[in-house]
Amino acid sequence: MLSKIKLIVFMVLVLGGSVYFFSSNSSYQNSIQARVYYFLGNYEIAYELATKAYEEDNYNKMANTVMTQSKIAKEYEAYIKEGNKYFKKIDEISSQNEYTKADKVRIKMMCEIMIESYKNLVPSTMTQESLLIASKKMQKKFIQLYEELF
């Protein structure tokens, strides 16, 4: 019975020490905050906070992980944003009455850039599914457009 009480007291002390350490260490506070922003989908702020936390403490694995994952997520977001920008330009070109050879070449280059850029995206196990799905749809749209036009 006494050994069970000692074990419970020891566990409470370890848990209390851990809570105190994480609440008083600014590096871990920033990394926890960065993780929250990451899961909310604000990858830019998550990356900044995780980088700040990692610079404060190089042994902070949570900060390193969130920083790496945020960087990957930002690349996916940039790919999707660029694809939307290209589609807007393609819509502007297609709304014209006449297409020039330069317009066709421009559209072909946009499609090729987006198709090839997708190959450079490297997902991880923690990359959010919504980013993976959106980027894959974007690539499929450009492949379909490329096949229809060229």
N, CA, C and O atoms as a GROMACS GRO file, in nm:
protein
  600
    1MET      N    1   0.083  -0.119   0.000
    1MET     CA    2   0.000   0.000   0.000
    1MET      C    3   0.087   0.126   0.000
    1MET      O    4   0.058   0.223  -0.070
    2LEU      N    5   0.193   0.123   0.079
    2LEU     CA    6   0.282   0.239   0.086
    2LEU      C    7   0.353   0.263  -0.047
    2LEU      O    8   0.378   0.378  -0.084
    3SER      N    9   0.387   0.154  -0.118
    3SER     CA   10   0.455   0.169  -0.247
    3SER      C   11   0.363   0.232  -0.352
    3SER      O   12   0.409   0.304  -0.440
    4LYS      N   13   0.233   0.204  -0.343
    4LYS     CA   14   0.138   0.264  -0.435
    4LYS      C   15   0.126   0.414  -0.410
    4LYS      O   16   0.115   0.493  -0.504
    5ILE      N   17   0.129   0.453  -0.284
    5ILE     CA   18   0.121   0.595  -0.250
    5ILE      C   19   0.247   0.667  -0.299
    5ILE      O   20   0.239   0.777  -0.353
    6LYS      N   21   0.364   0.604  -0.281
    6LYS     CA   22   0.488   0.663  -0.328
    6LYS      C   23   0.486   0.678  -0.481
    6LYS      O   24   0.533   0.778  -0.535
    7LEU      N   25   0.433   0.578  -0.548
    7LEU     CA   26   0.424   0.584  -0.695
    7LEU      C   27   0.331   0.697  -0.739
    7LEU      O   28   0.363   0.770  -0.834
    8ILE      N   29   0.219   0.712  -0.673
    8ILE     CA   30   0.124   0.818  -0.707
    8ILE      C   31   0.187   0.955  -0.681
    8ILE      O   32   0.174   1.045  -0.764
    9VAL      N   33   0.254   0.972  -0.568
    9VAL     CA   34   0.319   1.099  -0.536
    9VAL      C   35   0.428   1.129  -0.638
    9VAL      O   36   0.442   1.242  -0.684
   10PHE      N   37   0.506   1.026  -0.674
   10PHE     CA   38   0.610   1.044  -0.775
   10PHE      C   39   0.551   1.088  -0.909
   10PHE      O   40   0.604   1.179  -0.973
   11MET      N   41   0.444   1.026  -0.951
   11MET     CA   42   0.380   1.060  -1.078
   11MET      C   43   0.324   1.203  -1.075
   11MET      O   44   0.335   1.276  -1.173
   12VAL      N   45   0.265   1.242  -0.962
   12VAL     CA   46   0.212   1.377  -0.949
   12VAL      C   47   0.327   1.479  -0.956
   12VAL      O   48   0.313   1.584  -1.020
   13LEU      N   49   0.438   1.449  -0.892
   13LEU     CA   50   0.554   1.539  -0.896
   13LEU      C   51   0.612   1.550  -1.037
   13LEU      O   52   0.646   1.659  -1.082
   14VAL      N   53   0.622   1.438  -1.106
   14VAL     CA   54   0.672   1.440  -1.244
   14VAL      C   55   0.578   1.518  -1.333
   14VAL      O   56   0.622   1.600  -1.414
   15LEU      N   57   0.450   1.494  -1.320
   15LEU     CA   58   0.351   1.566  -1.400
   15LEU      C   59   0.353   1.715  -1.368
   15LEU      O   60   0.348   1.798  -1.459
   16GLY      N   61   0.360   1.749  -1.241
   16GLY     CA   62   0.366   1.890  -1.201
   16GLY      C   63   0.493   1.958  -1.250
   16GLY      O   64   0.489   2.072  -1.295
   17GLY      N   65   0.605   1.887  -1.243
   17GLY     CA   66   0.732   1.942  -1.294
   17GLY      C   67   0.726   1.964  -1.444
   17GLY      O   68   0.779   2.062  -1.496
   18SER      N   69   0.664   1.872  -1.513
   18SER     CA   70   0.652   1.885  -1.659
   18SER      C   71   0.565   2.005  -1.695
   18SER      O   72   0.599   2.083  -1.784
   19VAL      N   73   0.452   2.019  -1.626
   19VAL     CA   74   0.363   2.132  -1.652
   19VAL      C   75   0.436   2.263  -1.623
   19VAL      O   76   0.425   2.358  -1.700
   20TYR      N   77   0.509   2.267  -1.514
   20TYR     CA   78   0.584   2.389  -1.480
   20TYR      C   79   0.689   2.420  -1.586
   20TYR      O   80   0.704   2.534  -1.628
   21PHE      N   81   0.763   2.317  -1.628
   21PHE     CA   82   0.867   2.338  -1.728
   21PHE      C   83   0.809   2.392  -1.858
   21PHE      O   84   0.860   2.490  -1.912
   22PHE      N   85   0.704   2.328  -1.908
   22PHE     CA   86   0.646   2.371  -2.036
   22PHE      C   87   0.578   2.508  -2.026
   22PHE      O   88   0.575   2.582  -2.124
   23SER      N   89   0.524   2.540  -1.908
   23SER     CA   90   0.458   2.670  -1.896
   23SER      C   91   0.557   2.784  -1.873
   23SER      O   92   0.525   2.900  -1.902
   24SER      N   93   0.676   2.754  -1.823
   24SER     CA   94   0.773   2.860  -1.797
   24SER      C   95   0.878   2.874  -1.906
   24SER      O   96   0.952   2.972  -1.906
   25ASN      N   97   0.886   2.780  -1.998
   25ASN     CA   98   0.986   2.784  -2.104
   25ASN      C   99   0.924   2.848  -2.228
   25ASN      O  100   0.829   2.794  -2.285
   26SER      N  101   0.977   2.962  -2.270
   26SER     CA  102   0.918   3.036  -2.382
   26SER      C  103   0.931   2.960  -2.514
   26SER      O  104   0.846   2.974  -2.602
   27SER      N  105   1.035   2.881  -2.528
   27SER     CA  106   1.052   2.804  -2.651
   27SER      C  107   0.937   2.704  -2.667
   27SER      O  108   0.881   2.691  -2.776
   28TYR      N  109   0.902   2.635  -2.560
   28TYR     CA  110   0.794   2.538  -2.568
   28TYR      C  111   0.657   2.606  -2.577
   28TYR      O  112   0.565   2.553  -2.639
   29GLN      N  113   0.645   2.723  -2.516
   29GLN     CA  114   0.520   2.798  -2.532
   29GLN      C  115   0.499   2.836  -2.678
   29GLN      O  116   0.389   2.823  -2.732
   30ASN      N  117   0.605   2.884  -2.742
   30ASN     CA  118   0.595   2.919  -2.883
   30ASN      C  119   0.568   2.797  -2.970
   30ASN      O  120   0.490   2.805  -3.066
   31SER      N  121   0.630   2.685  -2.939
   31SER     CA  122   0.608   2.566  -3.021
   31SER      C  123   0.467   2.512  -3.004
   31SER      O  124   0.409   2.462  -3.100
   32ILE      N  125   0.412   2.520  -2.884
   32ILE     CA  126   0.274   2.477  -2.863
   32ILE      C  127   0.179   2.570  -2.937
   32ILE      O  128   0.083   2.525  -3.000
   33GLN      N  129   0.206   2.698  -2.931
   33GLN     CA  130   0.125   2.796  -3.003
   33GLN      C  131   0.136   2.773  -3.154
   33GLN      O  132   0.037   2.784  -3.226
   34ALA      N  133   0.256   2.743  -3.202
   34ALA     CA  134   0.277   2.716  -3.344
   34ALA      C  135   0.199   2.592  -3.387
   34ALA      O  136   0.142   2.588  -3.496
   35ARG      N  137   0.196   2.493  -3.302
   35ARG     CA  138   0.121   2.371  -3.334
   35ARG      C  139  -0.028   2.399  -3.346
   35ARG      O  140  -0.095   2.345  -3.434
   36VAL      N  141  -0.079   2.484  -3.259
   36VAL     CA  142  -0.221   2.521  -3.267
   36VAL      C  143  -0.248   2.593  -3.399
   36VAL      O  144  -0.346   2.561  -3.467
   37TYR      N  145  -0.163   2.688  -3.435
   37TYR     CA  146  -0.182   2.759  -3.561
   37TYR      C  147  -0.171   2.664  -3.680
   37TYR      O  148  -0.243   2.679  -3.779
   38TYR      N  149  -0.082   2.566  -3.671
   38TYR     CA  150  -0.069   2.468  -3.779
   38TYR      C  151  -0.200   2.392  -3.799
   38TYR      O  152  -0.246   2.376  -3.912
   39PHE      N  153  -0.258   2.345  -3.691
   39PHE     CA  154  -0.382   2.268  -3.702
   39PHE      C  155  -0.501   2.355  -3.740
   39PHE      O  156  -0.601   2.305  -3.791
   40LEU      N  157  -0.491   2.485  -3.717
   40LEU     CA  158  -0.597   2.577  -3.761
   40LEU      C  159  -0.580   2.614  -3.909
   40LEU      O  160  -0.669   2.674  -3.969
   41GLY      N  161  -0.466   2.579  -3.967
   41GLY     CA  162  -0.443   2.605  -4.109
   41GLY      C  163  -0.372   2.735  -4.138
   41GLY      O  164  -0.362   2.775  -4.255
   42ASN      N  165  -0.321   2.802  -4.037
   42ASN     CA  166  -0.246   2.926  -4.057
   42ASN      C  167  -0.097   2.890  -4.055
   42ASN      O  168  -0.030   2.904  -3.952
   43TYR      N  169  -0.048   2.845  -4.169
   43TYR     CA  170   0.086   2.788  -4.175
   43TYR      C  171   0.196   2.893  -4.167
   43TYR      O  172   0.306   2.863  -4.121
   44GLU      N  173   0.168   3.013  -4.211
   44GLU     CA  174   0.268   3.119  -4.207
   44GLU      C  175   0.304   3.155  -4.063
   44GLU      O  176   0.421   3.162  -4.027
   45ILE      N  177   0.202   3.178  -3.981
   45ILE     CA  178   0.227   3.212  -3.840
   45ILE      C  179   0.287   3.093  -3.767
   45ILE      O  180   0.375   3.109  -3.682
   46ALA      N  181   0.240   2.973  -3.800
   46ALA     CA  182   0.294   2.853  -3.738
   46ALA      C  183   0.443   2.839  -3.769
   46ALA      O  184   0.522   2.804  -3.681
   47TYR      N  185   0.479   2.866  -3.892
   47TYR     CA  186   0.621   2.858  -3.931
   47TYR      C  187   0.704   2.961  -3.856
   47TYR      O  188   0.813   2.930  -3.807
   48GLU      N  189   0.654   3.082  -3.847
   48GLU     CA  190   0.728   3.188  -3.779
   48GLU      C  191   0.748   3.154  -3.630
   48GLU      O  192   0.859   3.168  -3.577
   49LEU      N  193   0.641   3.111  -3.564
   49LEU     CA  194   0.652   3.078  -3.422
   49LEU      C  195   0.742   2.957  -3.399
   49LEU      O  196   0.822   2.956  -3.305
   50ALA      N  197   0.731   2.856  -3.484
   50ALA     CA  198   0.814   2.737  -3.468
   50ALA      C  199   0.961   2.770  -3.493
   50ALA      O  200   1.049   2.718  -3.425
   51THR      N  201   0.986   2.856  -3.589
   51THR     CA  202   1.125   2.897  -3.616
   51THR      C  203   1.182   2.973  -3.497
   51THR      O  204   1.296   2.951  -3.457
   52LYS      N  205   1.101   3.062  -3.441
   52LYS     CA  206   1.145   3.138  -3.324
   52LYS      C  207   1.173   3.043  -3.207
   52LYS      O  208   1.273   3.058  -3.136
   53ALA      N  209   1.085   2.946  -3.186
   53ALA     CA  210   1.102   2.850  -3.077
   53ALA      C  211   1.227   2.765  -3.100
   53ALA      O  212   1.301   2.736  -3.006
   54TYR      N  213   1.249   2.725  -3.224
   54TYR     CA  214   1.365   2.641  -3.254
   54TYR      C  215   1.495   2.718  -3.239
   54TYR      O  216   1.597   2.662  -3.198
   55GLU      N  217   1.493   2.846  -3.273
   55GLU     CA  218   1.613   2.929  -3.255
   55GLU      C  219   1.646   2.947  -3.107
   55GLU      O  220   1.763   2.955  -3.070
   56GLU      N  221   1.542   2.953  -3.024
   56GLU     CA  222   1.565   2.965  -2.880
   56GLU      C  223   1.621   2.837  -2.821
   56GLU      O  224   1.708   2.841  -2.733
   57ASP      N  225   1.573   2.722  -2.869
   57ASP     CA  226   1.616   2.594  -2.815
   57ASP      C  227   1.626   2.494  -2.929
   57ASP      O  228   1.525   2.446  -2.980
   58ASN      N  229   1.750   2.462  -2.970
   58ASN     CA  230   1.770   2.370  -3.081
   58ASN      C  231   1.727   2.226  -3.050
   58ASN      O  232   1.714   2.145  -3.142
   59TYR      N  233   1.706   2.196  -2.926
   59TYR     CA  234   1.665   2.060  -2.887
   59TYR      C  235   1.513   2.045  -2.878
   59TYR      O  236   1.464   1.939  -2.841
   60ASN      N  237   1.442   2.148  -2.912
   60ASN     CA  238   1.295   2.145  -2.908
   60ASN      C  239   1.245   2.073  -3.032
   60ASN      O  240   1.233   2.132  -3.139
   61LYS      N  241   1.214   1.943  -3.016
   61LYS     CA  242   1.171   1.862  -3.130
   61LYS      C  243   1.035   1.904  -3.183
   61LYS      O  244   1.010   1.897  -3.303
   62MET      N  245   0.948   1.947  -3.094
   62MET     CA  246   0.815   1.990  -3.138
   62MET      C  247   0.828   2.111  -3.231
   62MET      O  248   0.761   2.117  -3.334
   63ALA      N  249   0.912   2.204  -3.196
   63ALA     CA  250   0.932   2.323  -3.279
   63ALA      C  251   0.989   2.284  -3.415
   63ALA      O  252   0.947   2.335  -3.518
   64ASN      N  253   1.086   2.193  -3.414
   64ASN     CA  254   1.146   2.148  -3.538
   64ASN      C  255   1.043   2.078  -3.628
   64ASN      O  256   1.039   2.102  -3.748
   65THR      N  257   0.960   1.994  -3.568
   65THR     CA  258   0.857   1.923  -3.645
   65THR      C  259   0.754   2.018  -3.702
   65THR      O  260   0.721   2.009  -3.820
   66VAL      N  261   0.704   2.109  -3.621
   66VAL     CA  262   0.604   2.205  -3.668
   66VAL      C  263   0.663   2.296  -3.774
   66VAL      O  264   0.595   2.331  -3.871
   67MET      N  265   0.788   2.335  -3.757
   67MET     CA  266   0.855   2.421  -3.855
   67MET      C  267   0.864   2.347  -3.990
   67MET      O  268   0.834   2.406  -4.094
   68THR      N  269   0.906   2.222  -3.988
   68THR     CA  270   0.919   2.144  -4.111
   68THR      C  271   0.783   2.122  -4.177
   68THR      O  272   0.769   2.138  -4.298
   69GLN      N  273   0.683   2.085  -4.097
   69GLN     CA  274   0.550   2.059  -4.152
   69GLN      C  275   0.486   2.187  -4.207
   69GLN      O  276   0.418   2.184  -4.309
   70SER      N  277   0.509   2.298  -4.139
   70SER     CA  278   0.454   2.425  -4.187
   70SER      C  279   0.518   2.465  -4.319
   70SER      O  280   0.452   2.518  -4.408
   71LYS      N  281   0.646   2.439  -4.332
   71LYS     CA  282   0.716   2.470  -4.457
   71LYS      C  283   0.657   2.388  -4.572
   71LYS      O  284   0.634   2.441  -4.681
   72ILE      N  285   0.632   2.260  -4.548
   72ILE     CA  286   0.572   2.174  -4.651
   72ILE      C  287   0.432   2.224  -4.685
   72ILE      O  288   0.396   2.232  -4.802
   73ALA      N  289   0.354   2.257  -4.583
   73ALA     CA  290   0.217   2.305  -4.607
   73ALA      C  291   0.217   2.436  -4.683
   73ALA      O  292   0.130   2.458  -4.768
   74LYS      N  293   0.313   2.523  -4.654
   74LYS     CA  294   0.323   2.649  -4.727
   74LYS      C  295   0.354   2.625  -4.875
   74LYS      O  296   0.305   2.699  -4.960
   75GLU      N  297   0.433   2.524  -4.905
   75GLU     CA  298   0.463   2.491  -5.044
   75GLU      C  299   0.336   2.444  -5.116
   75GLU      O  300   0.313   2.481  -5.231
   76TYR      N  301   0.255   2.364  -5.048
   76TYR     CA  302   0.129   2.319  -5.108
   76TYR      C  303   0.035   2.438  -5.130
   76TYR      O  304  -0.029   2.449  -5.234
   77GLU      N  305   0.027   2.526  -5.031
   77GLU     CA  306  -0.057   2.645  -5.046
   77GLU      C  307  -0.010   2.732  -5.162
   77GLU      O  308  -0.092   2.784  -5.238
   78ALA      N  309   0.120   2.748  -5.176
   78ALA     CA  310   0.175   2.829  -5.285
   78ALA      C  311   0.141   2.766  -5.420
   78ALA      O  312   0.111   2.837  -5.516
   79TYR      N  313   0.147   2.633  -5.428
   79TYR     CA  314   0.114   2.564  -5.553
   79TYR      C  315  -0.032   2.588  -5.590
   79TYR      O  316  -0.064   2.617  -5.705
   80ILE      N  317  -0.120   2.575  -5.493
   80ILE     CA  318  -0.264   2.595  -5.517
   80ILE      C  319  -0.292   2.740  -5.555
   80ILE      O  320  -0.370   2.767  -5.646
   81LYS      N  321  -0.228   2.833  -5.486
   81LYS     CA  322  -0.247   2.976  -5.516
   81LYS      C  323  -0.197   3.009  -5.656
   81LYS      O  324  -0.262   3.084  -5.730
   82GLU      N  325  -0.082   2.954  -5.692
   82GLU     CA  326  -0.028   2.979  -5.825
   82GLU      C  327  -0.119   2.919  -5.933
   82GLU      O  328  -0.140   2.980  -6.038
   83GLY      N  329  -0.173   2.801  -5.906
   83GLY     CA  330  -0.265   2.739  -6.001
   83GLY      C  331  -0.390   2.823  -6.022
   83GLY      O  332  -0.436   2.840  -6.135
   84ASN      N  333  -0.444   2.876  -5.914
   84ASN     CA  334  -0.561   2.964  -5.926
   84ASN      C  335  -0.528   3.091  -6.005
   84ASN      O  336  -0.610   3.140  -6.083
   85LYS      N  337  -0.408   3.144  -5.983
   85LYS     CA  338  -0.365   3.264  -6.056
   85LYS      C  339  -0.353   3.233  -6.206
   85LYS      O  340  -0.394   3.312  -6.290
   86TYR      N  341  -0.296   3.117  -6.237
   86TYR     CA  342  -0.283   3.078  -6.377
   86TYR      C  343  -0.420   3.055  -6.442
   86TYR      O  344  -0.441   3.093  -6.557
   87PHE      N  345  -0.512   2.993  -6.368
   87PHE     CA  346  -0.646   2.973  -6.424
   87PHE      C  347  -0.716   3.106  -6.452
   87PHE      O  348  -0.789   3.120  -6.550
   88LYS      N  349  -0.692   3.202  -6.366
   88LYS     CA  350  -0.750   3.335  -6.389
   88LYS      C  351  -0.694   3.396  -6.516
   88LYS      O  352  -0.768   3.455  -6.595
   89LYS      N  353  -0.562   3.384  -6.537
   89LYS     CA  354  -0.500   3.435  -6.659
   89LYS      C  355  -0.552   3.361  -6.782
   89LYS      O  356  -0.577   3.421  -6.886
   90ILE      N  357  -0.567   3.230  -6.770
   90ILE     CA  358  -0.618   3.151  -6.883
   90ILE      C  359  -0.761   3.191  -6.916
   90ILE      O  360  -0.798   3.198  -7.033
   91ASP      N  361  -0.842   3.218  -6.813
   91ASP     CA  362  -0.979   3.264  -6.837
   91ASP      C  363  -0.980   3.399  -6.909
   91ASP      O  364  -1.062   3.421  -6.998
   92GLU      N  365  -0.889   3.487  -6.872
   92GLU     CA  366  -0.879   3.618  -6.938
   92GLU      C  367  -0.841   3.600  -7.086
   92GLU      O  368  -0.896   3.667  -7.174
   93ILE      N  369  -0.748   3.510  -7.111
   93ILE     CA  370  -0.705   3.485  -7.249
   93ILE      C  371  -0.819   3.422  -7.330
   93ILE      O  372  -0.842   3.458  -7.445
   94SER      N  373  -0.890   3.328  -7.268
   94SER     CA  374  -0.996   3.258  -7.341
   94SER      C  375  -1.119   3.345  -7.363
   94SER      O  376  -1.201   3.314  -7.450
   95SER      N  377  -1.134   3.453  -7.288
   95SER     CA  378  -1.249   3.541  -7.307
   95SER      C  379  -1.229   3.636  -7.425
   95SER      O  380  -1.323   3.704  -7.467
   96GLN      N  381  -1.107   3.641  -7.478
   96GLN     CA  382  -1.080   3.724  -7.595
   96GLN      C  383  -1.142   3.660  -7.719
   96GLN      O  384  -1.166   3.540  -7.722
   97ASN      N  385  -1.167   3.740  -7.819
   97ASN     CA  386  -1.227   3.690  -7.942
   97ASN      C  387  -1.128   3.609  -8.025
   97ASN      O  388  -1.165   3.508  -8.085
   98GLU      N  389  -1.006   3.652  -8.028
   98GLU     CA  390  -0.906   3.583  -8.109
   98GLU      C  391  -0.788   3.543  -8.021
   98GLU      O  392  -0.748   3.615  -7.929
   99TYR      N  393  -0.733   3.426  -8.053
   99TYR     CA  394  -0.616   3.376  -7.982
   99TYR      C  395  -0.495   3.390  -8.072
   99TYR      O  396  -0.499   3.354  -8.190
  100THR      N  397  -0.390   3.441  -8.017
  100THR     CA  398  -0.267   3.449  -8.095
  100THR      C  399  -0.182   3.326  -8.064
  100THR      O  400  -0.209   3.252  -7.969
  101LYS      N  401  -0.081   3.307  -8.144
  101LYS     CA  402   0.010   3.195  -8.120
  101LYS      C  403   0.081   3.214  -7.985
  101LYS      O  404   0.108   3.116  -7.914
  102ALA      N  405   0.110   3.338  -7.951
  102ALA     CA  406   0.176   3.367  -7.823
  102ALA      C  407   0.084   3.330  -7.706
  102ALA      O  408   0.132   3.282  -7.603
  103ASP      N  409  -0.047   3.351  -7.722
  103ASP     CA  410  -0.142   3.312  -7.616
  103ASP      C  411  -0.142   3.161  -7.595
  103ASP      O  412  -0.144   3.113  -7.482
  104LYS      N  413  -0.140   3.088  -7.705
  104LYS     CA  414  -0.138   2.941  -7.695
  104LYS      C  415  -0.011   2.892  -7.627
  104LYS      O  416  -0.014   2.801  -7.545
  105VAL      N  417   0.100   2.954  -7.663
  105VAL     CA  418   0.228   2.916  -7.602
  105VAL      C  419   0.227   2.950  -7.453
  105VAL      O  420   0.276   2.873  -7.371
  106ARG      N  421   0.171   3.065  -7.420
  106ARG     CA  422   0.163   3.107  -7.279
  106ARG      C  423   0.079   3.007  -7.198
  106ARG      O  424   0.118   2.968  -7.088
  107ILE      N  425  -0.035   2.966  -7.253
  107ILE     CA  426  -0.121   2.869  -7.184
  107ILE      C  427  -0.049   2.735  -7.171
  107ILE      O  428  -0.055   2.671  -7.066
  108LYS      N  429   0.019   2.694  -7.277
  108LYS     CA  430   0.093   2.567  -7.273
  108LYS      C  431   0.200   2.571  -7.165
  108LYS      O  432   0.218   2.474  -7.091
  109MET      N  433   0.272   2.681  -7.155
  109MET     CA  434   0.377   2.694  -7.054
  109MET      C  435   0.319   2.692  -6.913
  109MET      O  436   0.376   2.630  -6.823
  110MET      N  437   0.205   2.758  -6.893
  110MET     CA  438   0.142   2.758  -6.761
  110MET      C  439   0.103   2.616  -6.723
  110MET      O  440   0.125   2.573  -6.609
  111CYS      N  441   0.046   2.542  -6.817
  111CYS     CA  442   0.007   2.404  -6.789
  111CYS      C  443   0.129   2.318  -6.756
  111CYS      O  444   0.127   2.240  -6.661
  112GLU      N  445   0.232   2.332  -6.834
  112GLU     CA  446   0.354   2.253  -6.811
  112GLU      C  447   0.418   2.286  -6.677
  112GLU      O  448   0.464   2.197  -6.606
  113ILE      N  449   0.420   2.412  -6.643
  113ILE     CA  450   0.477   2.453  -6.514
  113ILE      C  451   0.400   2.388  -6.399
  113ILE      O  452   0.459   2.335  -6.305
  114MET      N  453   0.268   2.394  -6.407
  114MET     CA  454   0.187   2.340  -6.297
  114MET      C  455   0.195   2.187  -6.290
  114MET      O  456   0.196   2.130  -6.180
  115ILE      N  457   0.201   2.122  -6.405
  115ILE     CA  458   0.212   1.976  -6.405
  115ILE      C  459   0.346   1.932  -6.347
  115ILE      O  460   0.353   1.839  -6.267
  116GLU      N  461   0.452   2.000  -6.388
  116GLU     CA  462   0.586   1.964  -6.339
  116GLU      C  463   0.608   2.007  -6.194
  116GLU      O  464   0.677   1.939  -6.119
  117SER      N  465   0.549   2.119  -6.155
  117SER     CA  466   0.567   2.167  -6.017
  117SER      C  467   0.506   2.072  -5.916
  117SER      O  468   0.554   2.061  -5.803
  118TYR      N  469   0.400   2.004  -5.955
  118TYR     CA  470   0.335   1.910  -5.863
  118TYR      C  471   0.431   1.798  -5.823
  118TYR      O  472   0.425   1.747  -5.711
  119LYS      N  473   0.517   1.759  -5.915
  119LYS     CA  474   0.613   1.651  -5.886
  119LYS      C  475   0.712   1.691  -5.778
  119LYS      O  476   0.770   1.605  -5.711
  120ASN      N  477   0.734   1.821  -5.761
  120ASN     CA  478   0.829   1.869  -5.661
  120ASN      C  479   0.770   1.874  -5.520
  120ASN      O  480   0.843   1.888  -5.423
  121LEU      N  481   0.637   1.862  -5.510
  121LEU     CA  482   0.574   1.864  -5.378
  121LEU      C  483   0.596   1.729  -5.311
  121LEU      O  484   0.567   1.624  -5.368
  122VAL      N  485   0.646   1.733  -5.190
  122VAL     CA  486   0.675   1.610  -5.117
  122VAL      C  487   0.589   1.607  -4.991
  122VAL      O  488   0.617   1.681  -4.896
  123PRO      N  489   0.486   1.524  -4.988
  123PRO     CA  490   0.401   1.520  -4.869
  123PRO      C  491   0.468   1.444  -4.756
  123PRO      O  492   0.560   1.364  -4.777
  124SER      N  493   0.420   1.469  -4.638
  124SER     CA  494   0.464   1.393  -4.522
  124SER      C  495   0.341   1.330  -4.459
  124SER      O  496   0.229   1.353  -4.504
  125THR      N  497   0.362   1.252  -4.358
  125THR     CA  498   0.248   1.186  -4.294
  125THR      C  499   0.158   1.285  -4.222
  125THR      O  500   0.041   1.255  -4.197
  126MET      N  501   0.210   1.400  -4.187
  126MET     CA  502   0.131   1.499  -4.113
  126MET      C  503   0.070   1.607  -4.203
  126MET      O  504  -0.001   1.694  -4.153
  127THR      N  505   0.097   1.603  -4.334
  127THR     CA  506   0.041   1.704  -4.424
  127THR      C  507  -0.110   1.688  -4.426
  127THR      O  508  -0.162   1.578  -4.443
  128GLN      N  509  -0.178   1.798  -4.410
  128GLN     CA  510  -0.324   1.791  -4.401
  128GLN      C  511  -0.384   1.741  -4.532
  128GLN      O  512  -0.343   1.780  -4.641
  129GLU      N  513  -0.482   1.655  -4.516
  129GLU     CA  514  -0.547   1.589  -4.629
  129GLU      C  515  -0.609   1.689  -4.727
  129GLU      O  516  -0.607   1.668  -4.848
  130SER      N  517  -0.663   1.798  -4.674
  130SER     CA  518  -0.727   1.897  -4.760
  130SER      C  519  -0.627   1.958  -4.858
  130SER      O  520  -0.662   1.985  -4.973
  131LEU      N  521  -0.504   1.980  -4.814
  131LEU     CA  522  -0.400   2.034  -4.903
  131LEU      C  523  -0.362   1.932  -5.011
  131LEU      O  524  -0.341   1.968  -5.127
  132LEU      N  525  -0.352   1.807  -4.970
  132LEU     CA  526  -0.317   1.702  -5.066
  132LEU      C  527  -0.425   1.688  -5.173
  132LEU      O  528  -0.394   1.676  -5.292
  133ILE      N  529  -0.550   1.689  -5.131
  133ILE     CA  530  -0.662   1.674  -5.224
  133ILE      C  531  -0.670   1.794  -5.318
  133ILE      O  532  -0.685   1.778  -5.440
  134ALA      N  533  -0.660   1.914  -5.263
  134ALA     CA  534  -0.670   2.036  -5.345
  134ALA      C  535  -0.557   2.044  -5.447
  134ALA      O  536  -0.580   2.082  -5.562
  135SER      N  537  -0.437   2.008  -5.407
  135SER     CA  538  -0.324   2.015  -5.501
  135SER      C  539  -0.336   1.908  -5.609
  135SER      O  540  -0.301   1.932  -5.724
  136LYS      N  541  -0.384   1.791  -5.574
  136LYS     CA  542  -0.403   1.684  -5.673
  136LYS      C  543  -0.511   1.725  -5.774
  136LYS      O  544  -0.496   1.701  -5.893
  137LYS      N  545  -0.620   1.785  -5.725
  137LYS     CA  546  -0.725   1.834  -5.816
  137LYS      C  547  -0.670   1.940  -5.910
  137LYS      O  548  -0.703   1.942  -6.028
  138MET      N  549  -0.587   2.027  -5.856
  138MET     CA  550  -0.528   2.133  -5.937
  138MET      C  551  -0.443   2.072  -6.048
  138MET      O  552  -0.453   2.114  -6.164
  139GLN      N  553  -0.362   1.975  -6.014
  139GLN     CA  554  -0.279   1.910  -6.115
  139GLN      C  555  -0.365   1.841  -6.221
  139GLN      O  556  -0.336   1.851  -6.340
  140LYS      N  557  -0.469   1.773  -6.178
  140LYS     CA  558  -0.557   1.704  -6.274
  140LYS      C  559  -0.624   1.802  -6.369
  140LYS      O  560  -0.640   1.773  -6.488
  141LYS      N  561  -0.664   1.919  -6.319
  141LYS     CA  562  -0.725   2.020  -6.405
  141LYS      C  563  -0.628   2.066  -6.512
  141LYS      O  564  -0.665   2.082  -6.629
  142PHE      N  565  -0.503   2.088  -6.473
  142PHE     CA  566  -0.404   2.133  -6.570
  142PHE      C  567  -0.368   2.023  -6.669
  142PHE      O  568  -0.342   2.050  -6.786
  143ILE      N  569  -0.365   1.899  -6.623
  143ILE     CA  570  -0.339   1.787  -6.715
  143ILE      C  571  -0.453   1.777  -6.816
  143ILE      O  572  -0.429   1.760  -6.936
  144GLN      N  573  -0.575   1.787  -6.768
  144GLN     CA  574  -0.691   1.780  -6.856
  144GLN      C  575  -0.690   1.895  -6.957
  144GLN      O  576  -0.715   1.873  -7.076
  145LEU      N  577  -0.662   2.014  -6.912
  145LEU     CA  578  -0.655   2.130  -7.001
  145LEU      C  579  -0.545   2.112  -7.105
  145LEU      O  580  -0.564   2.143  -7.222
  146TYR      N  581  -0.431   2.064  -7.060
  146TYR     CA  582  -0.318   2.042  -7.151
  146TYR      C  583  -0.354   1.939  -7.259
  146TYR      O  584  -0.326   1.958  -7.377
  147GLU      N  585  -0.418   1.829  -7.216
  147GLU     CA  586  -0.456   1.724  -7.312
  147GLU      C  587  -0.562   1.772  -7.410
  147GLU      O  588  -0.561   1.731  -7.526
  148GLU      N  589  -0.652   1.858  -7.365
  148GLU     CA  590  -0.757   1.908  -7.453
  148GLU      C  591  -0.702   2.006  -7.557
  148GLU      O  592  -0.746   2.006  -7.672
  149LEU      N  593  -0.608   2.089  -7.516
  149LEU     CA  594  -0.558   2.193  -7.604
  149LEU      C  595  -0.438   2.152  -7.689
  149LEU      O  596  -0.418   2.204  -7.798
  150PHE      N  597  -0.360   2.060  -7.638
  150PHE     CA  598  -0.235   2.029  -7.709
  150PHE      C  599  -0.230   1.881  -7.732
  150PHE      O  600  -0.134   1.830  -7.790
   0.00000   0.00000   0.00000
